Structure formats: C-alpha cells, structure tokens
Amino acid sequence: MNSFLLPPSAQLALRILDSKNATEPMIEMTSFKPPFSDEKQGTPLACCAPEEEGIPSEIVYEFLDKLRKDPTLNVHNVLIARNGRLICRASFGAQDLRVWKHTFSACKSVVSLAIGMLIDDGLCFPEERVIDLFPKEFGALTKLKLKDLCIEDLLTMRATLQFAEIESMTTTDWIKGFLNSATKGEVGKTFKYNSINTYLLSAIVVKKTGKSLSEFLDERLFAPLGIVNYYWESSPKGIEKGGWGLYLLPCDLIKIGHMVLSGGVYEGKRIISAEYLQTATERHVDILKESQLFDYGYQIWVGKHSDTFLFNGMLGQNLLGFRRNGILVFVNSGNGEFFHTSNYFRYVLETFDRDFEDKLPKNAKGEKRLKDCIRSLSLYNPARKTWYERLFSSLVCRPKHLFENIIGQYEHSKGDKNSVGLMPLILQAVQNEYTKGFASVRFETIDQIPHLVYCEKNTE
C-alpha cells in the first residue's frame, strides 16, 4: 500500500518503525526558546520555619523522608507553603530550584485562569459556541456535528475530538485538524483528555484579545505576581500550545496556587474573580478510570475525597492546594506516570489533609533536623561529613575529573541511517525542537567544568 494514502499519523508511525532510514519529521518547525537566565528570579516569596505557620517541622521531615526512601519515586524539587510563606524548599540530587522546569500539562490550569479572566471581562462565556468563534475552520460535515460544541466542553475535556498530540506532529493547522477530526463519544458528555482542547482555549484568548496568551497573562497574571522568568512554546501558527510547553520557576507556580487559594486575590489585588475560581475547581466530570483521587473541573483536577485542587503534569509535576488549611505543596518529578497514580499522592494527602494550628512555639531541635535533611538531599551540600560524602561532593563540584574523557569533537557518520526512534520523536514534539539531528558536537572545559560549546545541525 502506498504510504501516502494512509492518514498522516499512520505515515508518521511508519517512519518511526523504519529501521533502515532516519526518521524525518512530518512538519518543519524551529524552536525559538530563549536561553535561561538565573538573574531573573522575580519577586521572592517570604520564608519562615514551619512552626511559624502552625506546622511541626517533624511532619515536614517525615514527608521528605518518605519521598526519599520510596524507590518508585524520582523527586526533583519540593516546595511547601502556607498563607503565602514558604516553609520548605528542597531539591533532590542535582536539581536546582533556581532553574525553570517544564510544567507539562500542569499549565493547562494556567490557561483556565486566562479563560476565567476573559469571562470576568465579559469577552466570552462558557456556553459560547466554538463554531461562532472559528467559522472558517469548520468543514461542511463537522458544522452540523459540532454545532453545539462550546467553550465549557473544551474546559472540561468533553469535546470528544480525536485529533491529539500525535496528530499535531503531522500538520501545521491544529485548529482545523482538531475541529474536523472524528469524535468518540457524545460531545458535551463524554470525557476525553486531550491537550488540543487547551490549545483551542489558547487560540480563543488570541481571538478575543488580539494578544498572544503570554502577552495577555503577562499583563493580568505574571507581572502582578512578580513572575518574570518564563517561556511558552508555540504551535506552527505561532499560538502558544496551551496544553503543554510552559517553562516556569517552581516558586512561581506556588504564587499562582496561593492566588487561587486566596480566592483570586494576591497581595491585596484582585487578579481573577472568586466566582470563576469556585466554578473552575468544582467537580464537572466524575472520573472513574483515570483516577480514584481526583475528578475534573475547568482544566483543573478536583479532590474526590478531599477539599483540594490540583495542577497536574505528566511525570509528576504537581501543585496541590488544600482549602481546609491554606497549605500548598508543589513537586517536580521524573516519575513513570502520566497522571496522578504514584505513591506521592498517598504521602501528601496523609501528611497535609488535616487541620493545623495557626502558630506553634519555636522548635530548634525539629528545625535543625529538617534543615539537615534538606541539605542531605542535595548533591551540592558542602557540609557532608563522612569521607565518601566528601569525596562524592568533590567530584560533583569539580566534574572535570568525571568528564575529561569526553572532551573533544565528534563527527556524525554520514552513512549512519538509524531511525531516531519513538522517544526522541516524542521529545521533539514536547520541546518544540523538530530537527534532523546533528552533524557534529564539541565539548570543552570552561573553569574546569565541561560545556557543550558547539553543535552543528544536520541540514541534509
């Protein structure tokens, strides 16, 4: 069968499975991601001992200890706050809280906030029909089938359309591809988690405001919260992906969560209405198979058995807010999970879904134990005491000894036609870096630290 007669997604699958030829992307895209600068950290959050916010240091210590000892978890960063003040900042291994992280699907909840602001401004409403917003993008057949598709269906993942992330790698017009794809289930009733729902919400922000999603949120959310260091990847049409692609500092997601817990107010300024947040964090879809702990609201997960809301991204990017006590817990991870299925959720709910005092007496012994625990989690701890800890720490601080054998230039063999494979192609889609590979790379040492200083792209 001629492969060009197959659907684009099937053509892409054949390219991936072809072991004799390098996998070529279906569409050409260039990443415009700027270099990260740790000089732009924005407005810092206040920090205090856990007891100052009514939480015993021992409880925080035990929580971190569970995360450290569980072999099924690969935790990167943990931030815990109450009433807008950080009571715990911990990094595991070589992770660094001063570097932005990929939020994956957790940024869907940020898009929900943008839509809420449009609703507050009277620029749109949940029942507004999508066909009235994008009349030219609908085909003749789908105009009738999707005539009642509305913004709320996108917010609650009930559009049922099949065009998803894999198809976005095969065409440049994601709106038209999504709105003209097959449906599975009943529009407005059947839950089908699909990131292109959120992409369409991002496009609605552009449609309603004439600004990009980043420009709109910079004025209405990021700047008022002192968030300055972020980047949101765009589609081939220049519209932010919405459902993924946002890089943000961990502390900045804590700020956003604090604003949500505070009913839409941040440092005395109204950011979004309490009415929208109440609606967005209510159960609109009862999830039966995907999760036993959370249901779905407006692009925000809602506690099934707890008064909580959750911004969730795959591999374990989670911002969990507890309404009963004002606690926020944010974690970056590299877990093998797409939703919220790891042991982490059992630990965090057991630990923090309870009532706490407003303030506790100073606990010098507990605070010291917690600080020692946090220091021990990081590879960059200069105060390691045992000989093997000091040795390992010296290797981390002076990695030249570990990497000196790779210093030099490496040329790509032009006869090598191995397929890129599935995972690299997925990473290309996730990171907006559709490339044909590299012709050569060169490593050098700068101040005894190895750097990738040159990379020539393959243009063949």
N, C-alpha and C positions, 0 to 999 in steps of 0.2 A: 504494500500500500504506500502511495506517495505520502510522505510525512506532512507535506503542506496542505493535505486535505484534512488533517487532524486538527482539533481545537488547539489554540496556542499553548494552553497548559500541558497538553499531551506532547506537543512538539518540544517543549522545554524538558519534560521528563525524559524523552528520547535522547536529548543532548546530554543530560546528566548521566544516563546509563551507558552512553557510548564510550567505551574504554580505549578506543583507538585514536580518538581525536579530543583535543582540548574543548571543554565546554564553553561555548560562546554565549554571552547574554542575549536575550531576545530584544532588548532595547538599550540604547546608548544613554548613559547618564554620567554626570560629573559631580563629584562631591565638592561642595563649597564650604565644608566645615572649617571654621577658623581654628587657629592654634589656641590651645587652652592657656590662660594666663592666671597664675595663682595670686597675682597682685590685685585682682578684682574679686573681693570676697563679699562686698556689700555690707549692709548694716548687721553687726553681730548680735546674736541673742545673749541675753543675760544668763549667767551660770550660777549655780548655788549647790550646796550639799543637799542630798536627798531629804534629810530631816527638816530642812527649812521649808520644804513643800509637803511635809507630813508623811514621807515615805521612808521606812527604815533602810539604811544602807545595806543591811544583811539581805533584804529581799532582792535588791538590785544585784548584789553579788551572786546570790543563788541562781538568779535568772541567767546571768552571763556564764556562770559555771555550767549550767545545763546546755547552753548553746555550744560551749567549747567542747564538752565531752561527747556530744551526740555525733557519731560517725556519719550519719546520714545528712548532716547539715554542713554547708560551706559558707559560713557567715563572713561578710566583708566589713560592714560598719553597723554600729548600733547607736541610735540617739534616743534618749528618753527625756521627755519634758512634761512639766505640769504648770498650768497657768502661764504659759509662755516663757518659762525659765527652764534651761537645760539642767538636768540633774545627773546625766550620764552621757559621756562622749567616749566611745570605744571603737578602736579599729583592730581587726584581726590580721595577723600575718603582715604582709607588705602593703596593706591597704592604707589610704590616706584620706581623711575627711575633708581635706582642703581641695580635693580634685573632684570635678563634676562626674556624675555617674549617669549611665543610660537608664532611664526610668522604665523603658519598655512600655507595657500597657498601663502603668500607673498614671501616665499623662492623660489617659482618656478622661479621668476625673477632672483634670485641669480644663479640658475642653468643655466639660459640663458646666464649669463655672463661667466660662465665656458665654455660653448659650444663656445661662441664667442672667447675666448682665444685659444681654440683648432683650430678654423678656422683661426685666426691670425697666428698661428704657422704652418699652412699647414697640420695639422694632420687629419682634416676632412673638409667636405664641405657640404652645405645644401642639395645638390642633392644626396648625398651618400646614397645608398640603405641599408636599415636595414638588409635585407637578407644576404648581404655580410658581415655584422658585426656579426650576430648571426646565422650562417647557421645551426648549430646543434639544435637550439631551435625551428625551424620551423617544423611543421608536413607536411606530403605529400600534403594534400589538401590546406593548407594555403600558401605553397610555390608559387603556381600559383596565388592565390587570392591576395596576398600581395607582389607580385614580384616588384612592383613599389613604395612600401612604403619607404619613405626617411626621413632623419633627419628633414627636413623642415616641414614635415607633423606632426612630434612629437612636434616641436617648436610651431606650430600654432594650435595644438589640432585638427588636421584633419585626425587622424588615423582611427577614427570611431569604434575602437575595444571596446567591451562591458565589458571586464574584468576590474573591477574598485576596489575602496577601500573595498567594502563589500566582494568581492571575495578574496582580499588579506588576509582576516582573515581565509580563508579556505584551503590555500595551502602555501607551503614554497618556491616554484619556481615561482616568479611573472613574470619573463621574458617569460618563456614557457607558463604560463597561459594566459598572455596578447596576445602573438603572435599567439596563437591557439584558441582564442575566436571568437565569432560571430561578424560580422560587421553590422552596421546600418547606411546606407547612402553610399555615394560614397567616397572611400579613396582618400585623397588629395583635396577634395572639401567640404565635409560636416563637419561642426564644432561640435565637441562633447567634452565638457570639462571633462577631466579625468586625475586624478593625476598620473596614471600609465604611461601616456606619459612622464611625467617628471622623473619618476623612471627609465624609459628606457634611458633617457638622462644622468642620473647619472651613469648608467651602462656603457654607451658609454665612459664617462670620464675614468672609470676604465679600459676599454678595450684599449683605446688609449694611456693612460699614465702609466698603471701599478700601479697607486696610487689610493687611495680612493678619493672620492670627497672632503672630508675635508682636506686631505693632500695636494691635488692639490691647493685648494683655499687658504689654509694657506700660501703657498708659493707665490701665484700670486695675491691674493686679501686681505686676512685678515691681514697678517703681514705688508704689505706695508701701510695699512690704520690704523695701530695701534690697530687692533681688536684681543683681546687675550681671551676673555671670551665667549665661545660659545659651543654648543653641537648639533650634528645632529644625530637623531635616525636612526637605520639601519633596514633593512629587515632581514628575517631569514637567508638569504645568506650572510649577512654582508655588503651589499651595502646600502649606505645612501638612505633614502626614496625619497629624491629629491623634491617631490611634497608637502611634509609636514615634520614636525619633527625637524625643526631648532629652537633652543633657542638662542636668541641674545639680547644684550642690546639695548634699544631704540636709544641711541646716535650713536650706530654703524651702524644702518640702515640709519641714517642721513648721515654718512660718505659715505656710498655706494651711496646714492642718489646724494650727492654733486659730487662724481666722475663721475656719469652718466651725470649730468647737465654740467659738465666741459669738456664734450667730451672725457672722458676716461682718464683724467689726474688728479692726486691727489698730491698736494704739489710739483708740477713740475716734477713728474714721470709718464710716460706713463704706464697705467695699462691694457688698452684694446683699440683697435682701434676705432677711431671716426666713421669709415665706418661701423663697425658692429653695434655700438650703433644707428646709423642713421637708419639702416635696421631693427634692433630689435624693435625700437619704432615707426615704420611706421605701418599704418593700413594694415594688411594682410587678416583679416576677418571682414566683416561688421556684427556686432551683432545686430539682430533685436529684439529678445525677451528677452534675458538675461539682457540687459542694454540699456538705452536710452542715457547714458552719455559717455560710453566708448566702443571702438572696441578692437580688439585683434591683437597684434603683435607677437613677438617671446617670448612667456611666460610672456609678459608684456602688461598690458592694455594701450590703447592709447585714448586720449581725442577725442570724436566725434565732439564736437563743440569748443574745447579749445586746445591750443598747450601745452598739458600736457602728462605725462606718469604716470602710477600707478602700484605699487606693492600692490596687494590686497590679504588679507587673510580673511577667514570667521570670523564672529562675530565682524568684524570691525577693522582689523589690516591693516592700510593703509599708504603707503608712496607715497605722491603726489608731483610731481615736475612740476613747472611752467617754461617753457623755456623763456617766454617773459620777465621775471623779475628776474630769478635766485632764486626764493623762493622755499623752501621745507617745507612741513607740514607732520609730522608723528603723527599718533594717534594709541594707543592701546584701544580697547573697548571690552565690553561684550554684544554687541547688538544682537538682534534676527534676523540676516541676514547672508545669505551665500555668497552673492556677494556685490555689491555696490548699495544698494537700500534704504539706510536710509536718513534721513534729513541732516545728516552730510555733504553729498556731495553738497547739495544746499548751505549750510552755507559757506563751504570752498571755493567753486567756486565764490560765490557772493563777498566774502571778499577779495580774493587774486588774482583772474584772472583779473588784471588791471595793469596799469603802475604806478610805484612809482619813487620818486626822488632817486638820488644816496645817498644823505645825507640830514638830516634835523637838524635845531637848537635843542639844548638841551631843553627838556620839563620836568622839575622837577615835576610839578603837575601831568602830564599824567603818568610818570614813577611810581610815588608813588601810584597812583590809581591802576595801573596794578599790581604792587608788592603786594598791599593789597588784590587784587582779587585772585592772585595766592596763597597767604597764606591762604585765606579763603576757598579755595577748598580742602585743605588737612586736614585730621583729626589730623595730627601731628603738628599743628600750636600752639606753646606755647604762642602766643600773643592774644588769644581770649579774648574779653573784657567783654561780658555780663556774668551774673552769670551762666546761663545754658551752655554757651560755655565753661566756666572754669570747670564746673562740668563734662561735657562730655569729655573734654580734659583730665581731671584727670583719668577718667575711662579708656580711651584709653591708657594712659601712664602707668597705673597700672592695667592691665587686670585681675589680680588675683581675684579681687572682682567680676568680671563678670563670671569667670570660676571656682571658687573654688568648686562648687557643682559637677564638673565632674572629679575632681582629684581622681584617684584610678585605679584599674584594672578591665577590663571587659572581660568575657569569652564568647566565641561563643557557642550557644546551638547546640549540635551535631544533635539534632532532627530537626533543622530548615532546610527545603529544599526549601525555597522560591527561585524563579527564580531571577537571577541577574537583568534581565530586559534589555531593549534596550539601554537606555542612558549610564548606566555603561559599557556595552559592547562596545559602540562606544568610550568611553573614554579609555578603554583598548587598542583599536586599535590605537587611536590618540597618546597615551602616551607610547606605546610600552610596556605595563605592563600587560601581559596576566597571570592572577593569578586566583587561585581557591578560593580566599577570605582569611580571617584572622581567626585564631583560638582565638587570644586574643590581646588586646591592653592595654597599661597603660599610664596614664598621671601623670606627676609630675610637681612641680613648681621649677624653677631654677631662682634665683634672682627675685622672685615674679612674674615671667612670666611662664605661663603654656607651657609645652613641651610634645609632643608625644615622649616618651623616649624608648618605646619597642613595637615591633609589631611582633607577631609570625604568619607566614604564614600557611595556611591550606594545608596540604600535602595529604589529603585523595582524 
